[in-house]
């Protein structure tokens, strides 16, 4: 499953020699040192050894091309990232020069003044022309571009081929068909959930919202206003919560389920379908249903369409207080560039963010083709504001879905309540 990369190797070799970024700095001291120690923060992983192997290759290549430069990579737990980054923003002397961070954290970090605007550096880089457009948008805040998308995760529809064959079913072509198919399966096989999905599974809900024309929020200049209670959004909420019923996925089981819970039901053989990510595929392949499942893009509202997926993933960025900005950008381009994205895919299965590398990966590993097709159909993202962190932490969307599923509120009532809570967060209340 090795991705063919002869051209990529040539590009990587040429990168450091011919693609040096503009000499500019956000450092308070105005420094842009070209020697010394370049500090890098990356996240720890379950598959840590594979990640470290690839990163060490990039470090060796970079140090060989930069006399007098040492790259110091520290791996930090994802769970402690908020405290570590806040401390780094408050004390630039202790901060890294380059860091990995989740794409939903970006807007908050920008508002905190912690990240450098690298828009000019990316636009001057030939490889960036092949960046997935949906992902490129996700790193832009108020006209500045603050990160390079390093890898992406999207979700698609997993289904049990043995169950579908037994009942003479085809994969659903629309979201309406998805609900009907799930109901039919549970009627014929009541020991199975028609589809395992949860009231606390935000990233399964969002494609239903967007496919029906709904939005989380609308930008009003530099401000956001909730749109979760619009007519189109209510249609999407209704379509999703209609799955959380006795006939498909009973509320007493499903209302509290998260994404991990939902996928685990499928892995355990207790569900005929689920909405899972490319990052879940290896776990499914080692489960009870290995060999008896397939994956297709989650359909939209019309046959032949794909519901827009949330584009999750991690970015690489340059810290605003770096005193080695040029080196930081060069290392970001190397580790986050096409060649090392190929190597990360080979080592860890991380979906690349460059469209041509995505196509190569899908050809080399057909199992990821549905996820690449989902990316090609177009992805969406949450509002680019630090207020989203508060909305997410307060579980505004899960609370809305759970109130509907549990019968405590109608869709209109729950959506209006969620809109009010979102607007409070957007207004800083």
Protein Blocks (a to p, Z undefined) as FASTA:
>chain_A
ZZcfklmmmmmmmmmmmmcccdddfbfnlpacfedjddddddddfklmlmmmmmmmmmmm
mmmmmghiacddddddfklmmmmmmmmmmmmmlpcfbdcddfklmmmmmmnopaccfklm
mmmpmklmmgcfklmmmmpgghiacbdcfbdcdddddddfklmmmnopacdfbfklmmmm
mmmmmmmmmmbcfbacdfklmklmmmmmmmnopafbdcehjaccdfklgmklmmmmmmmm
mmmcfklmgfklmmmpcfklmmmmmmnopafbdcddfklmmmmmmmmkgoiaccdddddf
bghiacddddedddddddfkbcblmlmmmmmmmmmmmklmmmmmmmnopacfbfklmmmm
mmmmmmlmmmmmmmmnopadddddfklmmmmmnommmmmmmmmmnopacfklmmmmmmmm
mmmmmnoZZ
